[in-house]
């Protein structure tokens, strides 16, 4: 089994991969900057990932 630092590392890598896949699926950077809805969507995704990271850190500290 993984120790505490390993668990934290896996969680953070999964969150990073989650963001990168969504960002890659959103399209080119030029298209995103022109589209207000797409930039709103990606900022919402960033906020979601930050919240998930905070929750993961809190849970990790209490393991």
N, CA and C atoms as an extended XYZ file, in Angstrom:
189
Properties=species:S:1:pos:R:3:atomname:S:1:resname:S:1:resid:I:1 pbc="F F F"
N         0.833       -1.194        0.000 N   UNK     1
C         0.000        0.000        0.000 CA  UNK     1
C         0.871        1.249        0.000 C   UNK     1
N         0.264        2.320       -0.397 N   UNK     2
C         0.960        3.598       -0.430 CA  UNK     2
C         0.941        4.250        0.952 C   UNK     2
N         1.997        4.949        1.248 N   UNK     3
C         2.044        5.732        2.482 CA  UNK     3
C         1.369        7.077        2.236 C   UNK     3
N         1.310        7.915        3.266 N   UNK     4
C         0.623        9.206        3.156 CA  UNK     4
C         1.150       10.094        2.029 C   UNK     4
N         2.457       10.287        1.867 N   UNK     5
C         2.925       11.132        0.764 CA  UNK     5
C         2.579       10.552       -0.601 C   UNK     5
N         2.587        9.253       -0.718 N   UNK     6
C         2.234        8.612       -1.980 CA  UNK     6
C         0.778        8.826       -2.345 C   UNK     6
N        -0.088        8.745       -1.339 N   UNK     7
C        -1.514        8.976       -1.569 CA  UNK     7
C        -1.750       10.413       -2.032 C   UNK     7
N        -1.109       11.362       -1.366 N   UNK     8
C        -1.257       12.764       -1.751 CA  UNK     8
C        -0.752       12.997       -3.167 C   UNK     8
N         0.370       12.402       -3.503 N   UNK     9
C         0.938       12.552       -4.842 CA  UNK     9
C        -0.018       11.985       -5.901 C   UNK     9
N        -0.595       10.822       -5.651 N   UNK    10
C        -1.521       10.207       -6.604 CA  UNK    10
C        -2.759       11.071       -6.784 C   UNK    10
N        -3.288       11.602       -5.695 N   UNK    11
C        -4.476       12.460       -5.779 CA  UNK    11
C        -4.179       13.712       -6.595 C   UNK    11
N        -3.047       14.351       -6.333 N   UNK    12
C        -2.704       15.574       -7.064 CA  UNK    12
C        -2.442       15.292       -8.544 C   UNK    12
N        -1.818       14.174       -8.849 N   UNK    13
C        -1.580       13.807      -10.251 CA  UNK    13
C        -2.905       13.539      -10.958 C   UNK    13
N        -3.817       12.855      -10.296 N   UNK    14
C        -5.124       12.594      -10.901 CA  UNK    14
C        -5.898       13.887      -11.159 C   UNK    14
N        -5.828       14.825      -10.236 N   UNK    15
C        -6.503       16.110      -10.441 CA  UNK    15
C        -5.866       16.885      -11.590 C   UNK    15
N        -4.548       16.834      -11.700 N   UNK    16
C        -3.860       17.501      -12.804 CA  UNK    16
C        -4.233       16.866      -14.145 C   UNK    16
N        -4.262       15.556      -14.195 N   UNK    17
C        -4.649       14.857      -15.427 CA  UNK    17
C        -6.096       15.182      -15.776 C   UNK    17
N        -6.971       15.223      -14.778 N   UNK    18
C        -8.370       15.590      -14.979 CA  UNK    18
C        -8.474       16.966      -15.645 C   UNK    18
N        -7.724       17.942      -15.133 N   UNK    19
C        -7.754       19.282      -15.713 CA  UNK    19
C        -7.180       19.293      -17.132 C   UNK    19
N        -6.070       18.611      -17.330 N   UNK    20
C        -5.440       18.619      -18.650 CA  UNK    20
C        -6.319       17.973      -19.708 C   UNK    20
N        -7.017       16.903      -19.369 N   UNK    21
C        -7.910       16.253      -20.331 CA  UNK    21
C        -9.070       17.172      -20.682 C   UNK    21
N        -9.630       17.836      -19.697 N   UNK    22
C       -10.735       18.767      -19.969 CA  UNK    22
C       -10.240       19.951      -20.799 C   UNK    22
N        -9.068       20.468      -20.455 N   UNK    23
C        -8.498       21.604      -21.179 CA  UNK    23
C        -8.182       21.214      -22.619 C   UNK    23
N        -7.651       20.025      -22.813 N   UNK    24
C        -7.312       19.539      -24.154 CA  UNK    24
C        -8.589       19.334      -24.974 C   UNK    24
N        -9.646       18.845      -24.339 N   UNK    25
C       -10.904       18.630      -25.035 CA  UNK    25
C       -11.642       19.919      -25.344 C   UNK    25
N       -11.295       21.010      -24.661 N   UNK    26
C       -11.982       22.283      -24.877 CA  UNK    26
C       -11.596       22.935      -26.196 C   UNK    26
N       -10.449       22.616      -26.718 N   UNK    27
C       -10.048       23.171      -27.999 CA  UNK    27
C        -8.810       24.034      -27.901 C   UNK    27
N        -8.579       24.772      -28.987 N   UNK    28
C        -7.384       25.610      -29.071 CA  UNK    28
C        -7.495       26.831      -28.176 C   UNK    28
N        -6.348       27.365      -27.803 N   UNK    29
C        -6.318       28.511      -26.895 CA  UNK    29
C        -6.980       29.738      -27.527 C   UNK    29
N        -6.815       29.907      -28.843 N   UNK    30
C        -7.428       31.053      -29.522 CA  UNK    30
C        -8.948       30.992      -29.437 C   UNK    30
N        -9.501       29.791      -29.633 N   UNK    31
C       -10.951       29.637      -29.593 CA  UNK    31
C       -11.509       29.885      -28.199 C   UNK    31
N       -10.755       29.464      -27.195 N   UNK    32
C       -11.208       29.631      -25.814 CA  UNK    32
C       -11.215       31.103      -25.422 C   UNK    32
N       -10.180       31.831      -25.828 N   UNK    33
C       -10.115       33.242      -25.454 CA  UNK    33
C       -11.211       34.050      -26.141 C   UNK    33
N       -11.684       33.601      -27.299 N   UNK    34
C       -12.755       34.306      -28.002 CA  UNK    34
C       -14.131       33.965      -27.445 C   UNK    34
N       -14.268       32.788      -26.884 N   UNK    35
C       -15.564       32.323      -26.408 CA  UNK    35
C       -15.720       32.619      -24.911 C   UNK    35
N       -16.702       33.433      -24.587 N   UNK    36
C       -16.961       33.781      -23.189 CA  UNK    36
C       -17.451       32.565      -22.408 C   UNK    36
N       -18.304       31.747      -23.031 N   UNK    37
C       -18.837       30.568      -22.350 CA  UNK    37
C       -17.735       29.555      -22.045 C   UNK    37
N       -16.819       29.362      -22.987 N   UNK    38
C       -15.757       28.384      -22.778 CA  UNK    38
C       -14.798       28.847      -21.685 C   UNK    38
N       -14.475       30.132      -21.658 N   UNK    39
C       -13.583       30.622      -20.607 CA  UNK    39
C       -14.271       30.550      -19.242 C   UNK    39
N       -15.589       30.782      -19.197 N   UNK    40
C       -16.339       30.611      -17.949 CA  UNK    40
C       -16.326       29.158      -17.503 C   UNK    40
N       -16.492       28.247      -18.456 N   UNK    41
C       -16.488       26.813      -18.164 CA  UNK    41
C       -15.142       26.392      -17.582 C   UNK    41
N       -14.050       26.827      -18.197 N   UNK    42
C       -12.729       26.442      -17.711 CA  UNK    42
C       -12.410       27.067      -16.361 C   UNK    42
N       -12.890       28.280      -16.120 N   UNK    43
C       -12.657       28.863      -14.795 CA  UNK    43
C       -13.466       28.110      -13.738 C   UNK    43
N       -14.650       27.633      -14.103 N   UNK    44
C       -15.430       26.799      -13.186 CA  UNK    44
C       -14.727       25.483      -12.891 C   UNK    44
N       -14.100       24.906      -13.906 N   UNK    45
C       -13.342       23.666      -13.727 CA  UNK    45
C       -12.155       23.909      -12.796 C   UNK    45
N       -11.466       25.034      -12.965 N   UNK    46
C       -10.338       25.361      -12.077 CA  UNK    46
C       -10.802       25.481      -10.629 C   UNK    46
N       -11.941       26.141      -10.412 N   UNK    47
C       -12.480       26.290       -9.062 CA  UNK    47
C       -12.839       24.923       -8.488 C   UNK    47
N       -13.451       24.056       -9.299 N   UNK    48
C       -13.796       22.711       -8.856 CA  UNK    48
C       -12.555       21.931       -8.453 C   UNK    48
N       -11.500       22.021       -9.239 N   UNK    49
C       -10.277       21.292       -8.927 CA  UNK    49
C        -9.622       21.855       -7.662 C   UNK    49
N        -9.678       23.152       -7.468 N   UNK    50
C        -9.132       23.748       -6.244 CA  UNK    50
C        -9.913       23.258       -5.023 C   UNK    50
N       -11.235       23.204       -5.125 N   UNK    51
C       -12.054       22.709       -4.020 CA  UNK    51
C       -11.740       21.241       -3.742 C   UNK    51
N       -11.625       20.432       -4.799 N   UNK    52
C       -11.286       19.022       -4.614 CA  UNK    52
C        -9.909       18.851       -3.991 C   UNK    52
N        -8.969       19.711       -4.358 N   UNK    53
C        -7.632       19.647       -3.764 CA  UNK    53
C        -7.667       19.994       -2.283 C   UNK    53
N        -8.429       21.002       -1.925 N   UNK    54
C        -8.547       21.393       -0.519 CA  UNK    54
C        -9.186       20.271        0.303 C   UNK    54
N       -10.242       19.667       -0.244 N   UNK    55
C       -10.893       18.555        0.453 CA  UNK    55
C        -9.928       17.381        0.591 C   UNK    55
N        -9.176       17.089       -0.466 N   UNK    56
C        -8.205       15.990       -0.412 CA  UNK    56
C        -7.129       16.261        0.638 C   UNK    56
N        -6.658       17.499        0.718 N   UNK    57
C        -5.648       17.840        1.723 CA  UNK    57
C        -6.201       17.706        3.143 C   UNK    57
N        -7.426       18.155        3.338 N   UNK    58
C        -8.041       18.030        4.663 CA  UNK    58
C        -8.183       16.565        5.049 C   UNK    58
N        -8.675       15.743        4.130 N   UNK    59
C        -8.813       14.317        4.411 CA  UNK    59
C        -7.447       13.666        4.624 C   UNK    59
N        -6.453       14.099        3.855 N   UNK    60
C        -5.117       13.523        3.963 CA  UNK    60
C        -4.502       13.822        5.335 C   UNK    60
N        -4.730       15.021        5.852 N   UNK    61
C        -4.190       15.375        7.161 CA  UNK    61
C        -4.819       14.549        8.283 C   UNK    61
N        -6.063       14.115        8.118 N   UNK    62
C        -6.746       13.372        9.166 CA  UNK    62
C        -6.675       11.870        8.997 C   UNK    62
N        -5.949       11.378        8.015 N   UNK    63
C        -5.786        9.922        7.851 CA  UNK    63
C        -4.909        9.353        8.927 C   UNK    63
